[in-house]
Amino acid sequence: MQIDDVRRVLIIGSGTMGLQIGLQCATHGYAVVLYDIDPAALESGLARLRGYADEQVRTDVIDGATRERALATITTTTDPTTAAAEVDLVSESVPEDPVVKGRVLAQFNALCPTRTIFTTNTSSLLPSMFAAATGRPDRFAALHFHLPVWSGNVVDVMPHPGTSPDTTALLLAFARRIGQIPIHLHKENYGYVFNAMYNAINTAAMTLVANGVASPEDVDRAWMGIFKMPIGPFGMLDDVGLDTAWHITNYWAGQTGDAQLRANADLLKTYVDRGCLGTKSGEGFYRHPTPAYAQPGFVEADSGA
Ligand SMILES: NC(=O)c1ccc[n+]([C@@H]2O[C@H](COP(=O)([O-])OP(=O)(O)OC[C@H]3O[C@@H](n4cnc5c(N)ncnc54)[C@H](O)[C@@H]3O)[C@@H](O)[C@H]2O)c1
């Protein structure tokens, strides 16, 4: 398959990431199918999708005509067979669990055309962990996006040892075609490039709060006050989704037996159990859509208790 043959993209798992990746493909001229096992996710997803598109128009990323065209090329389905029909490229964004990812990719291997290239958007796993399950390891690699996909427009292209050079070359070209800056990893690496740095910061931030050293707000104040950034680690965690952050931290706490990672996962779980998933649910470490860190004077305000 050549890059010009890629026309139709299937998103498997239409949550925070799948929606944004789907919209990015659609605004760059691709036909997009959003698939999810949960009909409610697709229903609420369409409203979120329109919100993302509106924000892109407001910030001059796209114009109104592109918005209309893109939204018109996106279809949704909960039927795997319909989703897989005539698809050229798959982007998988189901929850961060290697067993779930392997099962879903195997399911779609049986349904998609032979030519279809499969990619995973996993944050912290390696594509080789479920390459065999795809049934097409040579046409499979990680294509990993960052939030928000249209402005944090850097994508990791990470092959596993069985990925064919043609697949890697096609994905590097595809990334450019959808307005992303591709970072080509020459070997598998946990956390890719940016996340390898970001994960260390996140772990340090959560450790400070889980160990009772400082509040989330004060951790963010320190970060924002020194780097002059508009957001700190806990504001970013809200955008990531506290359920997604918990999945990742919990998985690695289990894999490594690290007591601090377990404490950090337990901290996130107290929020997840209350339905506080971050920006997507309206509350996490902050209340959205007007989080305290985005209000004037947040950094200069007195520390909380
Ligand atoms: N949130 C981030 O900042 C971010 C960034 C980069 C990568 N990722 C990765 O992207 C993936 C998805 O994360 P997210 O934050 O979008 O999660 P999310 O929870 O917002 O969305 C996941 C979606 O997958 C659906 N789903 C669950 N099981 C499914 C199945 N068997 N088949 C089809 N759909 C299924 C859920 O209904 C949900 O809509 C994870 O691997 C995560 O690590 C997340």
The ligand as a Tripos MOL2 file, in Angstrom:
@<TRIPOS>MOLECULE
LIG
   44    48     1     0     0
SMALL
NO_CHARGES

@<TRIPOS>ATOM
      1 N1         -5.7070   10.5350   27.3620 N.am      1 LIG1
      2 C1         -4.4670   10.8220   26.9540 C.2       1 LIG1
      3 O1         -3.9040   11.8900   27.2250 O.2       1 LIG1
      4 C2         -3.7390    9.8540   26.0600 C.ar      1 LIG1
      5 C3         -2.6800   10.3180   25.2600 C.ar      1 LIG1
      6 C4         -2.0280    9.4190   24.3980 C.ar      1 LIG1
      7 C5         -2.4080    8.0850   24.3840 C.ar      1 LIG1
      8 N2         -3.4220    7.6460   25.1890 N.ar      1 LIG1
      9 C6         -3.8130    6.2320   25.1080 C.3       1 LIG1
     10 O2         -4.9520    6.1420   24.2750 O.3       1 LIG1
     11 C7         -5.7510    5.0340   24.7010 C.3       1 LIG1
     12 C8         -7.1560    5.5270   25.0150 C.3       1 LIG1
     13 O3         -7.1020    6.5100   26.0350 O.3       1 LIG1
     14 P1         -8.3040    7.5680   26.2270 P.3       1 LIG1
     15 O4         -7.7880    8.5650   27.2130 O.co2     1 LIG1
     16 O5         -8.8300    8.0010   24.9310 O.co2     1 LIG1
     17 O6         -9.3860    6.5980   26.9600 O.3       1 LIG1
     18 P2        -10.9520    6.8420   27.1360 P.3       1 LIG1
     19 O7        -11.3340    6.0580   28.3320 O.co2     1 LIG1
     20 O8        -11.3050    8.2830   27.0660 O.co2     1 LIG1
     21 O9        -11.5740    6.1110   25.8330 O.3       1 LIG1
     22 C9        -11.5070    4.7270   25.6060 C.3       1 LIG1
     23 C10       -12.7080    4.3130   24.7720 C.3       1 LIG1
     24 O10       -12.5490    2.9470   24.4020 O.3       1 LIG1
     25 C11       -13.8310    2.3330   24.4660 C.3       1 LIG1
     26 N3        -13.6560    0.8900   24.5710 N.ar      1 LIG1
     27 C12       -13.3930    0.1450   25.6820 C.ar      1 LIG1
     28 N4        -13.2510   -1.1480   25.3370 N.ar      1 LIG1
     29 C13       -13.4520   -1.2280   23.9900 C.ar      1 LIG1
     30 C14       -13.4660   -2.2950   23.0640 C.ar      1 LIG1
     31 N5        -13.2570   -3.5410   23.4410 N.pl3     1 LIG1
     32 N6        -13.7110   -2.0140   21.7500 N.ar      1 LIG1
     33 C15       -13.9460   -0.7230   21.3750 C.ar      1 LIG1
     34 N7        -13.9490    0.3320   22.2070 N.ar      1 LIG1
     35 C16       -13.7020    0.0720   23.5070 C.ar      1 LIG1
     36 C17       -14.5180    2.9740   25.6650 C.3       1 LIG1
     37 O11       -15.9260    2.8390   25.5960 O.3       1 LIG1
     38 C18       -14.0480    4.4270   25.5330 C.3       1 LIG1
     39 O12       -14.9500    5.2070   24.7800 O.3       1 LIG1
     40 C19        -5.0360    4.4200   25.8990 C.3       1 LIG1
     41 O13        -4.2080    3.3850   25.4500 O.3       1 LIG1
     42 C20        -4.2110    5.5760   26.4120 C.3       1 LIG1
     43 O14        -3.0930    5.1430   27.1480 O.3       1 LIG1
     44 C21        -4.1090    8.5010   26.0180 C.ar      1 LIG1
@<TRIPOS>BOND
     1     1     2 1
     2     2     3 2
     3     2     4 1
     4     4     5 ar
     5     4    44 ar
     6     5     6 ar
     7     6     7 ar
     8     7     8 ar
     9     8     9 1
    10     8    44 ar
    11     9    10 1
    12     9    42 1
    13    10    11 1
    14    11    12 1
    15    11    40 1
    16    12    13 1
    17    13    14 1
    18    14    15 2
    19    14    16 1
    20    14    17 1
    21    17    18 1
    22    18    19 2
    23    18    20 1
    24    18    21 1
    25    21    22 1
    26    22    23 1
    27    23    24 1
    28    23    38 1
    29    24    25 1
    30    25    26 1
    31    25    36 1
    32    26    27 ar
    33    26    35 ar
    34    27    28 ar
    35    28    29 ar
    36    29    30 ar
    37    29    35 ar
    38    30    31 1
    39    30    32 ar
    40    32    33 ar
    41    33    34 ar
    42    34    35 ar
    43    36    37 1
    44    36    38 1
    45    38    39 1
    46    40    41 1
    47    40    42 1
    48    42    43 1
@<TRIPOS>SUBSTRUCTURE
     1 LIG1         1 GROUP 0 **** ****
